[in-house]
Amino acid sequence: MGNTRNKKLLFLGLSLSFLALVGYGLYSWQQSHADTSRQISYTTFIQKVSAGNIAKVRIVGDEITAHAKNGEKFNLFLPAGAYLGDLLIAKKVDFSSTPPSGGPNWFEIGFLVAVGIFLFVILRRFTGMGRSRARVVDYSESTTRFSDVAGAEEAKAELLDTVEFLKDPEKFSTLGGKMPTGVLLVGPPGTGKTLIARAVAGEADVPFFSISGSEFVEMYVGVGASRVRDLFAQAKKAAPCIVFIDEIDAVGRKRDAAAGGGASDERDQTLNQLLVEMDGFEVNSGIVVLAATNRPEILDAALLRSGRFDRQVTVGSPDIRGREAILKVHAKNVPLHDAVDLLVIARGTPGFSGADLANVVNEAAILAARSNKGVVEMIDFDLAKDKVLMGAEKKSMVLSDKLKLSTAYHEAGHVLVAKLTPDADPVHKVTIIPRGRAMGVTVQIPEDDIYCYTKEMLVAHLKVLMGGRAAEELIYSTTTTGAGNDLARATDTARRMVSEWGMSRAFGPVAFGHNENTDNGGKKGFSDVTAREMDNEIRSIVSGCYQGVVTLLQENMDALERLTRELVVKETLDAGEIDSILGFGDDNSSDPVSAAA
């Protein structure tokens, strides 16, 4: 109702402004064309004056308006240096002369300014230029509860205090305590930070204001700060309530005094206003600010100090029990076959976020429906997991026999190196069916959740990445662009080993950070000489791993050929088939591959 009324008022205001401008234009046109005088030359005018036909002359600057005795009216321009006074006096012509008007037309200027102000007020009032764009969910509409959030038990436990505070602020103030003004939810994308914030509002039965950090910032300086003021003004009226700012790093990144430009000024002003608003809260005012980010390292220090976002809650990727719980939440409305074991699915999806697991359940349901099944079976979950891991199959892409064979050698190189390298993650599946942007995919899934990597594990990872390129070079004496992504990932891992994790013999236990350091005005945190030495060390690590992989494959060429042949025929091999081909776990195999090779 109110939105419709605003639209009508906006339309009325714009219509009135348009009519006013049209009316002013018509008035100006009428004034400019109301003059019926005829333009004549200066020579003709002198002849008429000399003949005694002119009765009156008015000279304004170099413009002349002449009235003839027969009622006609003439206009002309006075040539530079010409003087008419003596002739007009001699012919007894009534004339006057005034300098040109150099002042502005205050009526016109005032009219245009008034129309401009009117338009600005209308646009600002009814288009929300300076108003908050926060989406408001009333407590009666908030149905999300902690029971809907799985796999984040520690985060929920930390936020229980916040829920209790919103329900009963007096409970804390009577003992002299006060709750944190802001809570920052930190974690990778897809781990449920927004869902947790909604659950807090649902548990506390309070209104929920939700806005993204990017919605504050506009190209017009001052608009973002105005929106922050408006947001908190609304929140104070609705208290107790929750204000949730998603992706707060869009507006709360570290301020750089060296950076200039309108965009930086606007972001800084918006951040300053946010800091002021959070500082202006009264004790136990009933407003809790929740914010979410996956890049806490780039946030401004003033935003994280005590009194603002003084509590940080980490929302990480779920462990195996958490993944099972998340799968149960998303599968509660999905009919499952009796043989479906969500714990088995959870065990095979380490590193998956809550969003990834929701996608697996959804894709499995879609695949089952496409096959006209009444329930979702385990095979549907396996196919859905492969789709999330490797991308959708590109069945329309038909590979030539030559390209299919070279892709098989490439993927067989990855698989064989992974099987023969200690500390490498187990191979889950390999395929030469094009998926996503890749011609083939080798998927490794660790047996357990990994929270910390050793140097040996990272070196094994580098070697597996090098396996595809090394196989191509051994078989074809050349390389292809198919190894481009492998090389980029290997180089990035080696760079972080040297610059961040202190895993280089040349530099020892020293962390240099990234090439660009926002705390240092965008400058590198190390010298150019060190940068060159780091590049050499990175090259040495990657090249050393590559040479080791070439030697490993040369010693196991028969296994590489067997694996490649089977891949060409079957196109996809799972872990059991790979072990059978390579002779692992089969004492009767005629040519088993030695894991110690």
QUIRA-V742598 format. One record per residue. N is the residue number from 1. RES is the residue in three letters. OMEGA is omega as a letter, one per 30 degrees, with the letter a starting at -180 (* if undefined). Layout:
BEGIN
{{N	RES	OMEGA} {N	RES	OMEGA}}
END
This chain:
BEGIN
{{1	MET	a} {2	GLY	l} {3	ASN	l} {4	THR	l} {5	ARG	l} {6	ASN	l} {7	LYS	l} {8	LYS	l} {9	LEU	l} {10	LEU	l} {11	PHE	l} {12	LEU	a} {13	GLY	l} {14	LEU	l} {15	SER	l} {16	LEU	l} {17	SER	l} {18	PHE	l} {19	LEU	l} {20	ALA	l} {21	LEU	l} {22	VAL	l} {23	GLY	l} {24	TYR	l} {25	GLY	l} {26	LEU	l} {27	TYR	l} {28	SER	l} {29	TRP	a} {30	GLN	l} {31	GLN	a} {32	SER	a} {33	HIS	l} {34	ALA	a} {35	ASP	a} {36	THR	a} {37	SER	a} {38	ARG	a} {39	GLN	l} {40	ILE	l} {41	SER	a} {42	TYR	l} {43	THR	l} {44	THR	l} {45	PHE	l} {46	ILE	l} {47	GLN	a} {48	LYS	l} {49	VAL	a} {50	SER	a} {51	ALA	l} {52	GLY	a} {53	ASN	a} {54	ILE	a} {55	ALA	a} {56	LYS	l} {57	VAL	l} {58	ARG	a} {59	ILE	l} {60	VAL	a} {61	GLY	l} {62	ASP	l} {63	GLU	a} {64	ILE	l} {65	THR	a} {66	ALA	l} {67	HIS	l} {68	ALA	a} {69	LYS	l} {70	ASN	l} {71	GLY	l} {72	GLU	a} {73	LYS	a} {74	PHE	l} {75	ASN	l} {76	LEU	l} {77	PHE	a} {78	LEU	l} {79	PRO	l} {80	ALA	l} {81	GLY	a} {82	ALA	l} {83	TYR	a} {84	LEU	a} {85	GLY	a} {86	ASP	a} {87	LEU	a} {88	LEU	l} {89	ILE	a} {90	ALA	a} {91	LYS	l} {92	LYS	l} {93	VAL	l} {94	ASP	a} {95	PHE	l} {96	SER	a} {97	SER	l} {98	THR	l} {99	PRO	l} {100	PRO	l} {101	SER	a} {102	GLY	a} {103	GLY	l} {104	PRO	l} {105	ASN	a} {106	TRP	l} {107	PHE	a} {108	GLU	a} {109	ILE	l} {110	GLY	l} {111	PHE	a} {112	LEU	l} {113	VAL	l} {114	ALA	l} {115	VAL	l} {116	GLY	l} {117	ILE	a} {118	PHE	l} {119	LEU	a} {120	PHE	l} {121	VAL	l} {122	ILE	a} {123	LEU	a} {124	ARG	a} {125	ARG	a} {126	PHE	l} {127	THR	l} {128	GLY	a} {129	MET	a} {130	GLY	a} {131	ARG	l} {132	SER	l} {133	ARG	a} {134	ALA	l} {135	ARG	a} {136	VAL	l} {137	VAL	a} {138	ASP	a} {139	TYR	l} {140	SER	a} {141	GLU	a} {142	SER	a} {143	THR	a} {144	THR	a} {145	ARG	l} {146	PHE	l} {147	SER	l} {148	ASP	a} {149	VAL	l} {150	ALA	l} {151	GLY	l} {152	ALA	a} {153	GLU	a} {154	GLU	l} {155	ALA	l} {156	LYS	l} {157	ALA	l} {158	GLU	a} {159	LEU	l} {160	LEU	l} {161	ASP	l} {162	THR	l} {163	VAL	l} {164	GLU	l} {165	PHE	a} {166	LEU	l} {167	LYS	a} {168	ASP	a} {169	PRO	a} {170	GLU	a} {171	LYS	a} {172	PHE	a} {173	SER	a} {174	THR	l} {175	LEU	l} {176	GLY	l} {177	GLY	l} {178	LYS	a} {179	MET	l} {180	PRO	l} {181	THR	a} {182	GLY	l} {183	VAL	a} {184	LEU	l} {185	LEU	a} {186	VAL	l} {187	GLY	a} {188	PRO	l} {189	PRO	l} {190	GLY	a} {191	THR	l} {192	GLY	a} {193	LYS	l} {194	THR	l} {195	LEU	l} {196	ILE	l} {197	ALA	l} {198	ARG	a} {199	ALA	l} {200	VAL	l} {201	ALA	l} {202	GLY	l} {203	GLU	a} {204	ALA	a} {205	ASP	l} {206	VAL	l} {207	PRO	a} {208	PHE	l} {209	PHE	a} {210	SER	l} {211	ILE	l} {212	SER	l} {213	GLY	a} {214	SER	a} {215	GLU	l} {216	PHE	a} {217	VAL	l} {218	GLU	l} {219	MET	a} {220	TYR	a} {221	VAL	l} {222	GLY	a} {223	VAL	a} {224	GLY	l} {225	ALA	l} {226	SER	l} {227	ARG	l} {228	VAL	l} {229	ARG	a} {230	ASP	l} {231	LEU	a} {232	PHE	l} {233	ALA	l} {234	GLN	a} {235	ALA	a} {236	LYS	l} {237	LYS	a} {238	ALA	a} {239	ALA	f} {240	PRO	a} {241	CYS	l} {242	ILE	l} {243	VAL	a} {244	PHE	l} {245	ILE	l} {246	ASP	a} {247	GLU	a} {248	ILE	l} {249	ASP	l} {250	ALA	a} {251	VAL	a} {252	GLY	a} {253	ARG	a} {254	LYS	l} {255	ARG	a} {256	ASP	a} {257	ALA	a} {258	ALA	a} {259	ALA	l} {260	GLY	l} {261	GLY	a} {262	GLY	a} {263	ALA	l} {264	SER	l} {265	ASP	a} {266	GLU	l} {267	ARG	l} {268	ASP	l} {269	GLN	l} {270	THR	l} {271	LEU	l} {272	ASN	a} {273	GLN	l} {274	LEU	l} {275	LEU	l} {276	VAL	a} {277	GLU	a} {278	MET	l} {279	ASP	a} {280	GLY	l} {281	PHE	l} {282	GLU	l} {283	VAL	l} {284	ASN	a} {285	SER	l} {286	GLY	l} {287	ILE	l} {288	VAL	l} {289	VAL	l} {290	LEU	l} {291	ALA	a} {292	ALA	l} {293	THR	l} {294	ASN	l} {295	ARG	a} {296	PRO	a} {297	GLU	a} {298	ILE	a} {299	LEU	l} {300	ASP	a} {301	ALA	a} {302	ALA	a} {303	LEU	a} {304	LEU	a} {305	ARG	a} {306	SER	a} {307	GLY	l} {308	ARG	l} {309	PHE	a} {310	ASP	l} {311	ARG	l} {312	GLN	l} {313	VAL	a} {314	THR	l} {315	VAL	a} {316	GLY	l} {317	SER	a} {318	PRO	l} {319	ASP	a} {320	ILE	l} {321	ARG	l} {322	GLY	l} {323	ARG	l} {324	GLU	l} {325	ALA	l} {326	ILE	l} {327	LEU	l} {328	LYS	l} {329	VAL	a} {330	HIS	a} {331	ALA	a} {332	LYS	l} {333	ASN	a} {334	VAL	l} {335	PRO	a} {336	LEU	l} {337	HIS	a} {338	ASP	a} {339	ALA	a} {340	VAL	l} {341	ASP	a} {342	LEU	l} {343	LEU	l} {344	VAL	l} {345	ILE	l} {346	ALA	a} {347	ARG	a} {348	GLY	a} {349	THR	l} {350	PRO	a} {351	GLY	l} {352	PHE	l} {353	SER	l} {354	GLY	l} {355	ALA	l} {356	ASP	a} {357	LEU	l} {358	ALA	l} {359	ASN	l} {360	VAL	l} {361	VAL	a} {362	ASN	l} {363	GLU	l} {364	ALA	l} {365	ALA	l} {366	ILE	l} {367	LEU	l} {368	ALA	l} {369	ALA	l} {370	ARG	l} {371	SER	l} {372	ASN	l} {373	LYS	l} {374	GLY	l} {375	VAL	l} {376	VAL	a} {377	GLU	a} {378	MET	l} {379	ILE	l} {380	ASP	l} {381	PHE	l} {382	ASP	l} {383	LEU	l} {384	ALA	l} {385	LYS	l} {386	ASP	a} {387	LYS	l} {388	VAL	a} {389	LEU	a} {390	MET	a} {391	GLY	a} {392	ALA	l} {393	GLU	l} {394	LYS	a} {395	LYS	a} {396	SER	a} {397	MET	a} {398	VAL	a} {399	LEU	l} {400	SER	a} {401	ASP	a} {402	LYS	a} {403	LEU	l} {404	LYS	a} {405	LEU	a} {406	SER	l} {407	THR	l} {408	ALA	l} {409	TYR	a} {410	HIS	a} {411	GLU	l} {412	ALA	l} {413	GLY	l} {414	HIS	a} {415	VAL	a} {416	LEU	l} {417	VAL	l} {418	ALA	a} {419	LYS	a} {420	LEU	a} {421	THR	l} {422	PRO	l} {423	ASP	l} {424	ALA	l} {425	ASP	l} {426	PRO	l} {427	VAL	l} {428	HIS	a} {429	LYS	l} {430	VAL	l} {431	THR	l} {432	ILE	l} {433	ILE	a} {434	PRO	l} {435	ARG	a} {436	GLY	l} {437	ARG	a} {438	ALA	l} {439	MET	l} {440	GLY	a} {441	VAL	l} {442	THR	a} {443	VAL	l} {444	GLN	l} {445	ILE	l} {446	PRO	a} {447	GLU	a} {448	ASP	l} {449	ASP	a} {450	ILE	a} {451	TYR	a} {452	CYS	a} {453	TYR	l} {454	THR	l} {455	LYS	l} {456	GLU	l} {457	MET	l} {458	LEU	l} {459	VAL	l} {460	ALA	l} {461	HIS	l} {462	LEU	a} {463	LYS	l} {464	VAL	l} {465	LEU	a} {466	MET	a} {467	GLY	a} {468	GLY	l} {469	ARG	a} {470	ALA	l} {471	ALA	l} {472	GLU	a} {473	GLU	l} {474	LEU	a} {475	ILE	a} {476	TYR	a} {477	SER	l} {478	THR	l} {479	THR	l} {480	THR	l} {481	THR	a} {482	GLY	a} {483	ALA	a} {484	GLY	a} {485	ASN	l} {486	ASP	a} {487	LEU	l} {488	ALA	l} {489	ARG	l} {490	ALA	l} {491	THR	l} {492	ASP	l} {493	THR	l} {494	ALA	l} {495	ARG	a} {496	ARG	l} {497	MET	a} {498	VAL	a} {499	SER	a} {500	GLU	a} {501	TRP	l} {502	GLY	a} {503	MET	l} {504	SER	l} {505	ARG	a} {506	ALA	a} {507	PHE	l} {508	GLY	a} {509	PRO	l} {510	VAL	l} {511	ALA	l} {512	PHE	a} {513	GLY	a} {514	HIS	l} {515	ASN	a} {516	GLU	a} {517	ASN	a} {518	THR	l} {519	ASP	a} {520	ASN	l} {521	GLY	l} {522	GLY	a} {523	LYS	l} {524	LYS	l} {525	GLY	a} {526	PHE	a} {527	SER	l} {528	ASP	l} {529	VAL	l} {530	THR	l} {531	ALA	l} {532	ARG	l} {533	GLU	l} {534	MET	l} {535	ASP	l} {536	ASN	l} {537	GLU	l} {538	ILE	l} {539	ARG	a} {540	SER	a} {541	ILE	a} {542	VAL	a} {543	SER	l} {544	GLY	l} {545	CYS	a} {546	TYR	l} {547	GLN	l} {548	GLY	l} {549	VAL	l} {550	VAL	l} {551	THR	a} {552	LEU	a} {553	LEU	l} {554	GLN	a} {555	GLU	a} {556	ASN	a} {557	MET	l} {558	ASP	l} {559	ALA	l} {560	LEU	a} {561	GLU	a} {562	ARG	a} {563	LEU	a} {564	THR	a} {565	ARG	l} {566	GLU	l} {567	LEU	l} {568	VAL	a} {569	VAL	a} {570	LYS	l} {571	GLU	l} {572	THR	l} {573	LEU	l} {574	ASP	a} {575	ALA	a} {576	GLY	l} {577	GLU	l} {578	ILE	l} {579	ASP	l} {580	SER	a} {581	ILE	a} {582	LEU	l} {583	GLY	l} {584	PHE	l} {585	GLY	l} {586	ASP	a} {587	ASP	a} {588	ASN	a} {589	SER	a} {590	SER	a} {591	ASP	a} {592	PRO	l} {593	VAL	l} {594	SER	l} {595	ALA	a} {596	ALA	a} {597	ALA	*}}
END
